Amino acid sequence: MPANPAGWLVAVARNRAIDRIRRDRTLQRKIELLPAEPVETETEGPIPDERLSLVFACCHPALAVEAQIALTLRSLGGLETGEIARAFLVPEPTMAQRIVRAKKKIRDAGIPFRVPPDELLPERLAAVLRVVYLVFNAGYGPPVRRDLCNEAIRLAAMLALLMPDESEVHGLHALLLFQDARREARVREGALVLLDDQDRTLWDRDEIGRAERALERALSLPARGPYLVQAAIASAHNGAVSDWPAIADLYARLAILDPSPVVELNRAVAVAMADGPAAGLTLMDGIRGLESYYLFHSARADLLRRLGRPAGDAYRRAIELAPSEVERDFLARRLREAEG
């Protein structure tokens, strides 16, 4: 406990505000200085938005997709290296090395910084969508950063106008709107509230309506990609209660389209909600590669608790890895309840 708690809080808040101002100023300077060649304007090029043009320009196919995304998030998204590392589930030094290598490759290979012509936009779309998705996630918190969430939603809407026949563009737009519509219910009196415990009357129904229309547009197109499936999962939560059997089936589809340990974790949680904690725990215990991911330990602790089995070690590991005070406080309360 600090000797002067009030003074300590004021100092922390002041330093946080200074860091935020510095980061915003740095981002603005980078946007102004980054182009090595003139960026096409609304009347000169295919992309009617400067920020979106810069994202497409950064996502050059000569770089590995992960390097494209990391460099764009660092240069244009204003995210710190640690935030990007958490998004990719890798240590911060590893991500720092990836960004340095990407910059070196751009310099050594003389990769031009320019907005691609119309016919080359689709080959960069996957990386651009990923950038927009990760910018939103970084802002969704906790703590929430409305500037990042709003910018991601705006970019997704611009992509929907730019590429109206790409189902994944509409799927991502729908997904972000669904998630953003629940922001007011996610925290209560400073404490994190899980989706099933949220007051659904606080959800923004107008925004959910826009999300449903974007999802309908995505479903009207022939392709079926991971963002569309994630949007369908988000839509399945919109009733008075979540449709967990349908959500579990959708996660099984997502695991085929976009296999990853995180998708498997979400599938295990959905199966636990649909078929009971024992079924979910069986799936969860078969997942590898999430040893440093706090949500894996948090979800596993919850299933152990529901089964009446010791959950303290899993909760403590989740608390150790959790990235924010809000999440650590939530997990600490659950730990006290489990050991109470």
N, C-alpha and C positions, 0 to 999 in steps of 0.2 A: 504493500500500500504506500503510495507516495506521501511525503510529509504534508504536502498541500494538494489534495486531490483536485480541487476546483481549478487551481492554477495549472496543474498538469494537464487537465482536459483542455483548457483554453490554449495552452502551448501546442498540444497535439493538433487541435483543430486549426490553429493558425498555420502551422507547418504544412498540414494537409492542403489548405487553401493555396498557400504559396506554391506548392508542388503542382497543383492543378493549373494555376495560372501560367507557370513556367512551361508546362507541357503543352497547353493550348497555344502559347506564343511560339514554341518550337515547331509545333505542327504547322502553324500558318506560314512560318518562314520556309519550312521544307516544301510545302505546296508551291510557294512562289519560286523557289530556287531549283526544284527537282528537274523540270524538263530540260533536256539537253537540246531539244528541238521544239519549235512551236507546237503546242497542243491545239488540235482542231477545235474550233468554236462551234456553237450551235448552228451557224449558217454555213460552216465549211466542212463539217464532218458528219459521220453517221450517228454520233452519240450526243444527245442534246443536254449534257450535264458535265461540267468540268471534273467534279470529283469522280464520277463513274468512268470518265475517259481516262483519268490517271490510274484507276484500278486496272482497267483493261491493259493499259500500257505497261504496268508493272508485271502483269502475269504473262511474261514472255515464255513461249514453249521451249526455248533453249535451256531454261532452268527446270530442275525437278519441281513437281507440283508443290511439295511441302516447302521448298525454298521460295517459290513464287509467293505463296500465301504468307509465310513468315515475314518476308521482306516487305510485302505490301502492308501488312498489319503494323509493322514497326515504322515504316516511312510515312504512310498515309492515315492509318487508323489511330495513330497517337498512342498505341499500346506499348507498355514496357515489356522488356524481354521476359521477365518473370511471368507476366500475364499470358504471353504467347506460349511459353513453355507449359503452363498449366493446361492450356487449351489442347496441346498436343500430347499431354501426359509424359513429358520428358523432363529431365533436370534442366535448370536454367543454364548452366555452362554448355550443355549440349546444344540448346537452341541458339545461344550466343555464337557458337562456332558455325552453325548452319547459316546464320545471317551474314557473318563475316565471309564465309566461303561464297555465298551467293553474290555479295558485292564484288568480291575479287574476280569472280567469273565474268560479271558484267563489264568490269574494267578491262580485264585481259583480253576478252573476246570481242570487245568493242560492240556489245549488244546495243542497238539503237533504242532510245526511249521515244516511242511514237505510238499513237493510237492506230491499231490495225484497221485495214479496210473492211468493209461489210463482210466479204466472203471469208475472212479469217476470224471473225468474232466467235463463231461456235467452238473453235478449238481451244479458246481461252475461257469458255463459259464455266466449266466445272470449277476451275480455280477461283474465278470471280464470285461464283455462288458461295463457295466455301469461305471466302474472305468476308462476305456480307453476313453469313451465318455466325462466324466467330466474333465479328464486331458486336452483333446483337448479344451473343452469350456473355461477352465481356461486360456489357452494360447491364445485363439482367441481374447480375449480382447474386446474393447480397454482398456489398451494398449496391443499390441500384444507381446506374448512371444513365439518366434519361437522355442525355445528349447522344450517347452511343446507340441506344435503342432506337431513338427517333431517326438517326442518320441511317441505320441499317434498314429500317422499314422504308424510308424514302428511297434508298438505292434499289431495294427490291421492287418497289412500285415503278421506278424508272426502267428497270430491266423488263418488267412486264409490258411496258409501252414499247420498248425498243425491240423486244423479241416475243411477240404475242403468240407465236406458234410453238414455243418451247414449254412443254408441260412442267418441267422442273423449276422454271422461273416462277410460274404461278403457284407451284407447290411450296416453294420457299416463301413467297409473299404470304400465302395463307398461313403457313406455320408460324411466322413471326407475329402476324396479327393475332392468332389464337393465343400465343404465349403472352403477348403484351396485354391482351384484354384481361388477364388475371392478376396484373401487377398489384392492384389495391388490396387484394386478399392474401397476398403471399407473406405479409408481415403484420403482426398484431401487437401493438405496444412494444415494438422493438424486437419481438420474438418471431422466429421463422414458423410458418404454418404449412404443414404438408397439404398436398392437393386435396386429399379426401377429407381433410378437416377444415377446408376453407369455406367461408361464407359465400356461396355462389351468387347471392344477390348483389355482391360487390363487383362481379365480373361485368365488363363493359359489353353489353349486348349489341350495341351498334357496331363495335369493332369485330365482334364475333360474326355478325351478319356479313361484314365485308370479307372476313376470312372464309366464310362458307361460299361466297360467290367466287372468290379466287380459287378455292378448291374445286368447285363445279367446273370452272374453266379448265383447270388442269386435267380433270377427269374426262373432259370432252375431247382431249387430244390423245393420240395413239400411244405415246410412250408412258412407261411406268417406272419412275426413278425413286431414289431414297427420300428426297424431300417431299414428294407427293405422299408417300406412305407415312412419313412422320406427321404430315398435315392431317392425314386421315386418322392417325392415332390421337392427335390433339382434338380432333372433332368428336371422337368417341367419348371424350370426357365431358361433353357439353350438356348432357342430360342432368336430371336431378341427381343421379348417381352415375359413376363411370361404368362403361360397358367393358368390364375386364376380360371376359372370354374373347370378345372381338379384338380387344387391344392385344391380347396374347397372340392371337392368330396373325395380326398385322406385324407384330415384332418378329414372328417366325419368317414372314415374307421379307422384312427388312434385313434379317440376318443373311438371307440369300443374296439380296441386291447389294448390300454394303456390310459384309462380314467384319466384325470387330469385337473385341472383348467388351466394350461399353454397350454395344447393341445386345450382346448375350446377357449382360447384367440386367439391362432393362427388360429383356424377355423373361428372365428368371423372376423378377419382381412382379411382372404381370401375371405369370403362371401362379405365383404364390397368392396373388389376390383372387385369381379365378378358381384355383384348385386346392388351395391350402398351403401353409408355410412349408410343410415337409417337401412337397413337390418342388417348390421354388428353391429350397435350400439344396436339394439334390443337384439341380442345374447349376446353382451358384458355386458349389464346391468343385465343379468341373472346369471353372473358368481360370485361365492363366493369363498373366500379364498385367494384372491390376493391383499388385501388391502395394503400390504407392498411391493408389487412388482412394481418397477418403470415402467416397460414396459406396465403394465396394464393401468396405468394412462396416459402414453405417447400415447399409441394407442387410448385410449378413447378421449384424447384431440384432436388428429388428426381428428377423425371422427366428433367431435363437430365442429371443425374449418371448415371442408369441408361442413358441413351442415349450416354454418353461425350462429352457436349458441355460447354462451360464453364458452370459453375453458381455460381461464386464471387459474382458480383454479386447474384444472386437470394438466396443465403444471407445475404449481408451486409445486404441490405434487410430480410429476415425478422428477423434479429437486432436490427436497429435498432428494429423495430416490436413485437417480442415483449413481452408484458406482465409476465413473471415471470423470475426468475433461472434457475429450473429449465429453462424453455423456451429461454432464451438459451444456457445451457450445452449443451443438447442440439444446438442448431443450430450452435454453434461447433465441436463435435466433428465434425458432419457436414461442415462447411466444411473442417476440417483433413484429413478423409479424402478429400474431393473434390480438394483441392489437393496431397495428399500425394505 
